[in-house]
Amino acid sequence: MRWSFAENIVSQVLQFSIAIALARLLVPKDFGLIGMLSFFIVVSESFIDGGFSQALIRDNTSAPEDYSTVFFYNIAVGLFLYCALFGCSGFIGGFFAEPRLVSIVKVLGLGIVISSFSTIQRTLLTKDVNFKLQTKITILSSTVSGIIGIGMAFLGWGVWSLVWKKISEYTINTAMLWVWNGWRPTLVFDTEAFRKLFKFGSKLLVSGLLNTTFNNAYSVVIGKWFSATDLGYYNRAAQFGTLPPQSLTYGIQRVSFPVLASVQNDKARLKRGYKNLIKNVTFISFAMMIGLSASAKVVVLTFIGDQWLPVVPYLRLMCFLGMMYPLHAINLNMLTVLGRSDRFLKLEIIKKILVVPALAAGIYWGIKVLIIFMCFNSIVSYYINSYWSGSMIDYRLKEQIVDILPSFALAVVIGIAVWSVSLVAHFVPPVVLLIQTAVGLSILIAVGESLKMETYFQLREIVASTIIRRRTAVQTP
């Protein structure tokens, strides 16, 4: 867990720093052009994985030929999808009325093929709970690709600096996995193993396709009915407002999934681990996202400048979506742990019906109304997710709300205090942001200590033990 958190924290700091530098060197339209293609890239990546990664992680009896079979499937699908994107590049450029997209998609699509070579490598490391190696690779690839992107932007490459940053990240990440991880495929494709894994993974594939399709449909709608600049503002708000909790949740889930899967038959132990997961993640994400919403304008001015001020109202709303994300992801993860990919798929189909009115509202009333509808859908989706997953381990919605309510109340207090600082502190934005951060952390610590909040003390113990281990490691010859 420490290595998984380290990867996410360092990776986010790097990506955040790189995004800030690029935002100051490029214009919103450059980011919007890449955002128009995000739908095609993430849908392709869902096809490549096909739900097989989770199927392999969950299956404690997987044989070597199973991994080789999935490896060759990944590559075949990656090549096929790249050819499809290449052939449809003219249509994509015409649909968005952006001729530059024709050449951009032909280059950016290469990342799909490169990434397909790394899927099984990461699956094996995750199943072995080896996040130390993954952390090193992520940090290295993020750093080098970031330097490439910033350098190209500085030299005036515009949107192409974003394209080659992404391609270099895919390439370095995949190359390092093959150099440092010892697994190599054998020339075998076991049709029986494929059918076994596909039976479980296919439902996750369809669920993943539904999820990525509808989640990225917002970008398609904005790019088609508004402009690349508007989409650039929306994507910046989404990055600031949802990427931190998504990364936090991903870092925890990829550790917890193989661990919880190993005790899937012990429902009492599974529920205890699940409750702790919910309480600890929401304690962090609620405070972080409500605090960010309260300081949105100061954050935008501090990091990316006044040319990005239209992002502020979108960001305030996006923070609510970010706050809810861990609850969705962890509840759905429990269905996968228990092998109910069929129920996972049914829930995704039901929830995606709710997306249609949001898209229609966005087209008719604008981007802000679109995000408001997304927030409403998030509440309804949480009820649906928690009802079905909670019923399987006797952890109902009411019990979940009781567990997370103290964290929510504390986060609201922090948000009010942080917002109040912006009203009375008349300094340059970076100084105001430092004051807001100090106030928020002080309230978090003071309330946690005075009320003796169980979740706070658990997290404090984790941090303290990590620091002690680090000091011991440094002092030990």
C-alpha positions in Angstrom: 0.0 0.0 0.0 2.9 2.4 0.8 4.4 1.8 -2.6 1.0 2.2 -4.4 0.4 5.5 -2.6 4.0 6.6 -3.3 3.5 6.0 -7.0 0.2 7.9 -7.1 1.4 10.8 -5.0 4.7 11.3 -6.8 3.0 10.6 -10.2 0.3 13.2 -9.5 2.8 15.8 -8.3 4.7 15.2 -11.5 1.7 15.2 -13.8 0.3 18.3 -12.0 3.5 20.2 -12.4 3.8 19.2 -16.0 0.2 20.2 -16.7 0.8 23.6 -15.1 3.8 24.2 -17.3 2.0 23.1 -20.4 -1.1 25.2 -19.5 1.1 28.3 -19.4 2.8 27.5 -22.7 -0.2 26.3 -24.7 -3.7 27.6 -25.3 -7.0 26.0 -24.2 -7.8 24.9 -27.7 -4.7 22.7 -27.8 -6.0 20.7 -24.9 -9.4 20.6 -26.4 -8.1 19.0 -29.6 -6.6 16.2 -27.5 -9.8 16.0 -25.5 -11.8 15.3 -28.7 -9.8 12.2 -29.2 -10.0 10.9 -25.6 -13.2 9.1 -26.4 -11.6 7.0 -29.1 -8.4 6.3 -27.1 -10.1 5.1 -23.9 -12.7 3.0 -25.6 -9.8 1.3 -27.6 -7.9 0.7 -24.3 -11.0 -1.0 -22.8 -11.2 -3.3 -25.8 -7.5 -4.2 -25.4 -7.8 -5.2 -21.8 -11.1 -6.9 -22.4 -11.6 -7.5 -18.6 -8.9 -10.2 -18.8 -6.6 -8.4 -16.3 -9.1 -8.6 -13.5 -10.1 -12.2 -14.5 -6.4 -13.2 -14.2 -5.9 -11.4 -10.9 -9.0 -12.9 -9.4 -8.2 -16.5 -10.6 -5.8 -18.1 -8.2 -5.3 -21.1 -10.5 -4.0 -19.3 -13.6 -1.4 -21.2 -15.6 1.5 -19.7 -17.7 -0.3 -20.4 -20.9 -3.2 -18.2 -19.7 -1.0 -15.2 -19.5 0.5 -15.8 -23.0 -3.0 -16.3 -24.4 -4.2 -13.0 -23.1 -0.9 -11.3 -24.2 -1.4 -12.2 -27.8 -5.1 -11.2 -27.6 -4.0 -7.8 -26.3 -1.6 -7.2 -29.2 -4.0 -8.4 -31.9 -6.8 -6.2 -30.7 -4.4 -3.2 -30.3 -3.2 -3.5 -34.0 -6.8 -4.0 -35.2 -8.0 -0.9 -33.4 -5.1 1.3 -34.6 -5.9 0.3 -38.2 -9.5 1.2 -37.6 -8.6 4.6 -36.1 -6.2 5.3 -39.0 -8.9 4.5 -41.5 -11.5 6.6 -39.7 -9.2 9.6 -39.2 -10.9 11.6 -42.0 -14.3 11.0 -40.6 -13.2 12.0 -37.1 -11.7 15.3 -38.4 -14.9 16.0 -40.3 -17.2 15.2 -37.4 -15.5 17.8 -35.2 -14.8 20.2 -38.1 -11.1 20.2 -37.1 -8.8 19.1 -40.0 -5.8 18.9 -37.7 -7.4 15.9 -36.0 -6.8 13.7 -39.1 -3.0 13.7 -38.6 -3.1 13.8 -34.8 -5.2 10.7 -34.5 -2.8 8.7 -36.8 0.1 9.5 -34.4 -1.7 9.4 -31.1 -3.3 6.1 -32.0 0.1 4.4 -32.0 0.0 4.6 -28.2 -2.7 2.0 -28.3 -0.4 -0.5 -29.9 2.5 0.3 -27.7 0.3 0.0 -24.5 -1.0 -3.4 -25.6 2.4 -4.9 -25.0 2.4 -3.8 -21.3 -1.0 -5.0 -20.2 0.0 -8.5 -19.0 3.3 -7.2 -17.5 1.3 -4.9 -15.2 -1.3 -7.6 -14.5 1.4 -9.9 -13.2 3.0 -7.2 -11.0 -0.4 -6.3 -9.6 -1.3 -9.9 -8.9 2.1 -10.3 -7.1 1.4 -7.0 -5.2 4.7 -5.7 -6.5 4.0 -2.0 -6.6 7.6 -1.0 -5.9 8.7 -1.7 -9.5 5.6 -0.1 -10.9 6.3 3.0 -8.9 9.8 3.3 -10.3 8.6 2.8 -13.8 5.7 5.3 -13.5 8.0 8.0 -12.1 10.6 7.5 -14.7 8.2 7.5 -17.7 6.2 10.5 -16.3 9.4 12.6 -15.8 11.0 11.9 -19.1 7.8 12.3 -21.1 7.0 15.5 -19.2 10.4 17.0 -20.1 9.8 16.1 -23.7 6.3 17.7 -23.8 7.4 20.9 -22.0 10.5 21.2 -24.3 8.4 20.8 -27.4 5.8 23.3 -26.1 8.5 25.8 -25.4 9.8 25.4 -28.9 6.4 26.2 -30.3 5.1 22.7 -31.3 1.6 23.5 -29.9 -0.8 20.6 -29.7 1.9 18.2 -31.0 3.8 18.6 -27.7 0.9 16.9 -26.0 0.8 14.2 -28.6 4.5 13.3 -28.4 4.4 13.6 -24.6 1.8 10.8 -24.5 3.5 8.6 -27.1 6.9 8.9 -25.2 5.2 8.0 -21.9 3.6 4.9 -23.5 6.9 3.9 -25.0 9.1 4.4 -21.9 6.6 2.7 -19.6 6.3 -0.3 -21.8 10.0 -0.6 -22.4 10.9 -0.4 -18.7 8.3 -3.1 -17.9 9.9 -5.5 -20.3 13.4 -4.6 -19.2 12.8 -4.9 -15.4 10.1 -7.5 -15.2 11.2 -11.1 -15.9 8.0 -12.4 -17.5 8.2 -13.5 -21.2 5.4 -15.0 -23.3 5.5 -18.4 -24.8 4.2 -19.1 -28.4 0.9 -20.5 -27.3 -2.8 -19.6 -27.5 -4.9 -21.8 -25.4 -8.5 -21.5 -26.6 -9.9 -23.3 -23.5 -8.1 -20.8 -21.2 -9.4 -18.0 -23.4 -13.0 -19.2 -23.1 -12.6 -19.6 -19.3 -11.3 -16.1 -18.8 -13.6 -14.5 -21.3 -16.6 -15.9 -19.5 -15.8 -13.7 -16.5 -14.0 -10.9 -18.3 -16.5 -10.3 -21.1 -19.0 -8.9 -18.7 -16.4 -6.5 -17.4 -15.5 -5.6 -20.9 -19.0 -4.6 -21.8 -19.3 -2.8 -18.5 -16.0 -1.0 -19.1 -17.1 -0.1 -22.6 -20.4 1.3 -21.3 -18.6 3.3 -18.6 -15.8 4.7 -20.8 -18.2 5.4 -23.7 -20.7 7.4 -21.6 -18.1 9.1 -19.4 -16.3 10.4 -22.5 -19.5 11.1 -24.4 -19.5 14.5 -22.5 -16.2 15.4 -24.3 -17.8 14.4 -27.6 -20.8 16.5 -27.0 -18.8 19.6 -25.9 -16.3 19.2 -28.8 -19.1 18.8 -31.4 -21.7 21.3 -30.2 -19.4 23.9 -28.6 -15.7 24.4 -29.5 -12.2 23.0 -28.8 -11.6 25.9 -26.5 -14.7 25.2 -24.4 -13.6 21.5 -24.3 -10.2 22.6 -23.1 -11.8 24.5 -20.2 -14.0 21.5 -19.3 -11.0 19.1 -19.5 -8.9 21.3 -17.2 -11.8 21.4 -14.7 -12.1 17.6 -14.9 -8.4 17.1 -14.4 -8.3 19.3 -11.3 -11.6 18.0 -9.9 -11.6 14.3 -10.6 -8.1 13.1 -11.3 -6.9 13.4 -7.6 -9.6 11.2 -6.1 -9.5 8.8 -9.1 -5.8 8.3 -8.6 -6.2 7.9 -4.8 -8.9 5.3 -5.3 -7.0 3.5 -8.1 -3.9 3.3 -5.9 -5.9 1.7 -3.1 -8.0 -0.5 -5.3 -5.2 -2.2 -7.2 -3.7 -3.2 -3.8 -7.0 -4.1 -2.1 -8.5 -6.1 -5.1 -6.0 -9.0 -5.1 -6.0 -9.0 -1.2 -9.7 -8.9 -0.8 -10.1 -11.5 -3.6 -7.9 -13.9 -1.6 -10.4 -13.7 1.3 -13.6 -13.6 -0.8 -15.1 -16.6 1.0 -14.7 -15.1 4.5 -17.6 -12.6 4.5 -16.9 -11.3 8.0 -13.3 -10.5 7.2 -14.3 -9.1 3.8 -16.8 -6.7 5.3 -14.2 -5.4 7.9 -11.7 -4.7 5.2 -14.4 -3.1 3.0 -15.6 -0.8 5.8 -12.1 0.3 6.6 -11.6 1.0 2.9 -14.7 3.2 2.6 -14.0 5.1 5.8 -10.3 5.8 5.1 -10.7 6.8 1.5 -13.7 9.1 2.1 -11.9 10.8 5.0 -9.2 11.9 2.6 -11.2 12.6 -0.5 -14.1 14.5 1.1 -11.7 17.0 2.8 -9.5 17.3 -0.3 -12.4 17.9 -2.7 -14.6 20.2 -0.7 -11.4 22.2 0.2 -10.5 22.4 -3.4 -14.0 23.6 -4.4 -13.8 26.3 -1.8 -10.4 27.5 -3.1 -11.0 26.9 -6.9 -10.4 30.5 -8.0 -7.2 30.8 -6.0 -6.0 27.5 -7.3 -6.6 28.4 -11.0 -4.9 31.8 -10.6 -2.0 30.3 -8.8 -1.2 27.5 -11.1 -2.4 28.1 -14.6 -3.1 31.9 -14.8 -6.1 34.2 -15.5 -6.5 33.0 -19.1 -8.0 29.9 -17.5 -10.5 31.7 -15.2 -13.6 30.2 -17.1 -12.5 26.9 -15.6 -13.5 28.0 -12.0 -17.3 27.4 -12.1 -16.8 24.1 -13.8 -14.2 23.1 -11.2 -16.4 23.9 -8.2 -19.0 21.5 -9.6 -16.5 18.9 -10.7 -15.2 18.6 -7.1 -18.5 17.1 -6.1 -18.1 14.4 -8.7 -14.6 13.8 -7.5 -15.8 13.5 -3.9 -18.3 10.8 -4.9 -16.0 8.8 -7.2 -14.3 6.6 -4.4 -17.8 5.5 -3.2 -18.8 4.4 -6.7 -15.5 2.6 -7.5 -15.2 0.8 -4.2 -18.8 -0.5 -4.2 -18.4 -1.7 -7.8 -15.1 -3.3 -6.9 -16.8 -5.5 -4.4 -19.0 -7.0 -7.0 -15.8 -8.0 -9.0 -14.2 -9.4 -5.9 -17.2 -11.6 -5.3 -17.2 -12.7 -9.0 -20.5 -11.0 -9.8 -19.5 -9.5 -13.1 -23.0 -10.2 -14.4 -24.5 -7.9 -11.7 -21.7 -5.4 -12.5 -22.9 -5.3 -16.1 -26.6 -4.9 -15.2 -25.8 -1.9 -12.9 -23.8 -0.2 -15.6 -26.6 -0.5 -18.1 -29.1 0.9 -15.7 -26.9 3.8 -14.7 -26.0 4.7 -18.3 -29.6 5.4 -19.1 -29.3 8.4 -16.7 -26.6 9.9 -18.9 -28.9 10.6 -21.8 -30.9 13.4 -20.2 -27.6 15.0 -19.0 -26.2 15.0 -22.5 -29.4 16.5 -23.8 -29.4 19.2 -21.1 -25.8 20.0 -21.9 -26.6 20.5 -25.6 -29.6 22.7 -24.9 -28.6 24.7 -21.8 -24.8 24.6 -21.8 -21.8 23.0 -20.1 -22.6 24.2 -16.5 -26.0 22.6 -16.6 -24.4 19.5 -18.1 -22.1 19.2 -15.0 -25.1 19.8 -12.6 -26.9 16.9 -14.2 -23.8 14.8 -13.9 -23.7 15.5 -10.1 -27.4 14.5 -9.8 -26.6 11.3 -11.7 -23.7 10.6 -9.3 -26.0 10.6 -6.3 -28.5 8.2 -7.9 -25.6 6.0 -9.1 -24.2 5.8 -5.6 -27.5 4.6 -4.2 -27.7 1.9 -6.9 -24.1 0.7 -6.5 -24.2 0.6 -2.7 -27.5 -1.2 -2.6 -26.4 -4.2 -4.6 -22.9 -4.5 -3.4 -23.8 -3.9 0.2 -26.5 -6.6 0.1 -23.9 -9.2 -0.7 -21.8 -8.6 2.4 -24.5 -7.1 4.7 -23.1 -3.6 4.5 -26.2 -1.6 3.5 -26.4 2.0 2.4 -27.6 3.2 5.8 -24.6 1.7 7.5 -22.2 3.2 4.9 -23.7 6.7 5.4 -23.3 6.4 9.1 -19.6 5.5 8.6 -18.8 8.4 6.2 -21.0 11.1 7.8 -18.3 12.2 10.3 -15.8 12.7 7.4 -18.4 14.6 5.4 -19.2 16.9 8.3 -15.5 17.6 8.9 -15.0 18.3 5.2 -17.8 20.9 5.2 -16.2 22.7 8.2 -12.9 22.7 6.3 -14.6 24.0 3.2 -16.3 26.9 5.0 -13.1 27.9 6.7 -11.1 27.7 3.5 -13.7 29.8 1.6 -13.7 32.4 4.4 -10.0 32.9 4.1 -10.4 33.9 0.4 -12.8 36.7 1.6 -10.5 38.2 4.2 -7.0 37.5 2.9 -6.1 40.1 0.3 -2.7 38.8 -0.8 -1.3 37.4 -4.1 -3.0 34.1 -5.0 -0.1 31.8 -4.0 0.0 33.3 -0.5 -3.7 33.0 -0.1 -3.5 29.3 -1.2 -0.8 28.6 1.3 -2.9 30.1 4.1 -6.0 28.2 3.0 -4.0 24.9 2.9 -2.6 25.6 6.4 -6.1 26.4 7.8 -7.6 23.3 6.3 -4.9 20.9 7.6 -5.0 22.6 11.0 -8.7 22.0 11.3 -8.4 18.4 10.1 -5.7 17.6 12.7 -7.4 19.5 15.5 -10.8 18.0 15.0 -9.3 14.5 14.5 -7.3 14.7 17.7 -10.0 16.3 19.9 -12.8 14.0 18.8 -10.5 11.0 18.7 -11.8 10.0 15.2 -11.0 6.4 14.5 -10.2 6.9 10.8 -7.9 9.9 11.6 -5.9 7.8 14.1 -5.6 4.9 11.7 -4.2 7.1 9.0 -2.0 8.9 11.4 -0.6 5.5 12.5 0.1 4.6 8.9 2.0 7.8 8.3 3.9 7.6 11.5 5.0 4.0 10.9 6.1 4.8 7.4 8.3 7.7 8.7 9.8 5.4 11.4 10.6 2.7 8.8 12.2 5.3 6.5 14.4 6.6 9.3 15.4 3.1 10.4 16.3 2.2 6.8 18.5 5.3 6.5 20.3 4.8 9.8 20.9 1.1 9.2 24.2 0.5 7.4 
